[in-house]
Amino acid sequence: DARVTQTPRDKVTEMGQEVTMRCQPILGHNTVFWYRQTMMQGLELLAYFRNRAPLDDSGMPKDRFSAEMPDATLATLKIQPSEPRDSAVYFCASGSLAGSSYNEQFFGPGTRLTVL
Amino acid sequence: TQLLEQSPQFLSIQEGENLTVYCNSSSVFSSLQWYRQEPGEGPVLLVTVVTGGEVKKLKRLTFQFGDARKDSSLHITAAQTGDTGLYLCAGIPTYNTDKLIFGTGTRLQVFP
């Protein structure tokens, strides 16, 4: 059954280290989203792509975060250097109806990041 | 910035009870969705409501979109332990239907 996959599921790292999170969207979905979820801020959109092109990354700290889609089956979110305040669960979601009132997004299981 | 406030923030009830969760904003949305999220998983879409005043039912769950398309409610009848989870409303803003603006969340615990 089709689902969004994310790796790793858990990542513990030290401040200053580079972190790369990967996402495989559902085959055929043309829009991929990256979200961050924390207790304080809830679920926030970081960036999204359509047909592999970045459309909006205004939710992302530009100096340390970067998001790419090297191909249609892989999206990456990189943090360099990581900081303790980046600790959160990062979700990838994909969809094919973005841009309509039925913007259904399918979420992956998330990557739980802890920066010490 | 469009914000969606949910209430209550936490809800702890016994099996068989009814409950209502509210999702409010001062802004108009193109449509509104409700998601449920279980521990260790991503949110899963329950329903999309599009028309002001629309009511949708999904078994014991009833969803309503406000007439002015600024608010919504989720009512659960005869809650079950399987309803436990984090309920999130998400609005699709009129200025950009690519995006979802998520609410603050309601954490529901149903005890046997």
HADDOCK unambig.tbl for C-alpha pairs under 7 A between the chains (distance, minus, plus):
assign (segid A and resid 42 and name CA) (segid B and resid 104 and name CA) 5.93 0.50 0.50
assign (segid A and resid 43 and name CA) (segid B and resid 102 and name CA) 6.20 0.50 0.50
assign (segid A and resid 98 and name CA) (segid B and resid 97 and name CA) 6.63 0.50 0.50
assign (segid A and resid 98 and name CA) (segid B and resid 98 and name CA) 4.67 0.50 0.50
assign (segid A and resid 99 and name CA) (segid B and resid 97 and name CA) 4.48 0.50 0.50
assign (segid A and resid 99 and name CA) (segid B and resid 98 and name CA) 4.28 0.50 0.50
assign (segid A and resid 100 and name CA) (segid B and resid 97 and name CA) 5.64 0.50 0.50
assign (segid A and resid 101 and name CA) (segid B and resid 30 and name CA) 6.16 0.50 0.50
assign (segid A and resid 101 and name CA) (segid B and resid 31 and name CA) 5.70 0.50 0.50
assign (segid A and resid 101 and name CA) (segid B and resid 50 and name CA) 6.83 0.50 0.50
assign (segid A and resid 101 and name CA) (segid B and resid 92 and name CA) 6.91 0.50 0.50
assign (segid A and resid 101 and name CA) (segid B and resid 97 and name CA) 6.48 0.50 0.50
assign (segid A and resid 102 and name CA) (segid B and resid 48 and name CA) 6.72 0.50 0.50
assign (segid A and resid 103 and name CA) (segid B and resid 98 and name CA) 6.86 0.50 0.50
assign (segid A and resid 106 and name CA) (segid B and resid 44 and name CA) 6.94 0.50 0.50
assign (segid A and resid 107 and name CA) (segid B and resid 42 and name CA) 5.21 0.50 0.50
assign (segid A and resid 107 and name CA) (segid B and resid 43 and name CA) 6.15 0.50 0.50
assign (segid A and resid 107 and name CA) (segid B and resid 44 and name CA) 6.97 0.50 0.50
assign (segid A and resid 108 and name CA) (segid B and resid 42 and name CA) 5.59 0.50 0.50
assign (segid A and resid 109 and name CA) (segid B and resid 40 and name CA) 6.61 0.50 0.50
assign (segid A and resid 109 and name CA) (segid B and resid 41 and name CA) 4.45 0.50 0.50
assign (segid A and resid 109 and name CA) (segid B and resid 42 and name CA) 4.80 0.50 0.50
assign (segid A and resid 110 and name CA) (segid B and resid 41 and name CA) 6.69 0.50 0.50
assign (segid A and resid 110 and name CA) (segid B and resid 42 and name CA) 6.31 0.50 0.50
